[in-house]
Amino acid sequence: MFLQVHPKDPNSRNIKTIVECLLDGGVIIYPTDTIYGLGCDIFQHKAVERIARIKQIQLPKIQMSFICKDLSALSQYTKAISTPLYRILKHHLPGQFTFILPASKEVPKILQTKKNTIGLRVPDNKICQTLLTELTHPILSTSLPGEMVEEYTDPELMYENFKNLVDIVVDGGIGNMQPSTIVDCTKEPYEVIRQGAGAFDEI
């Protein structure tokens, strides 16, 4: 299914359709404040396994992050955050960042890694925010398979390429070409391990 959702004023009927699809174990392609992501409900194990098959990568090796609505949702999936780190997160989020943090026990077993870390995001994107409000828990997010970033900005092209692999392609307009900036906060000093769209500064 190809669903158009207005980036500033998301249509509630289409949002409801997408959320029902996620709760049913569906896999979607959806816009964020950076590139489009491949996603599912974090609690739907079969959907998580489908994403691994689409990417043709074994589950523990896939770089996946949780898209969270806000800092309080994010804090459920990480261990206690120090005040200085909380300040840094608050300064940069919502925004074009993925923060690698120690995973809490709330992270579903299928998504736990040997390192016991998790990538967490709070995108500055109205479609994401509306979906998360309706869903009431995070959406899993990973990049689309392949290297052709240009193909992953145009929802119609993504639909052509992936319509047989995913349940819904959400058209929220042309996406960005730069992914999020990844910051590893599991050790000090914090380290930018991928420079993307966001400019990180330790306040």
Secondary structure, DSSP 8 states (H G I E B T S, - for coil): -EEE--SSS--HHHHHHHHHHHHTT--EEE--SSS-EEEEETT-HHHHHHHHHHHTS-GGGS--EEE-SSHHHHHTTBS---HHHHHHHHHH-SSSEEEEEEB-TTS-GGG--TT-EEEEE----HHHHHHHHHH-S-EEEE--SSS-GGGGS-HHHHHHHHTTT-SEEEE-SS--SS--EEEE-SSSS-EEEE--SS-----
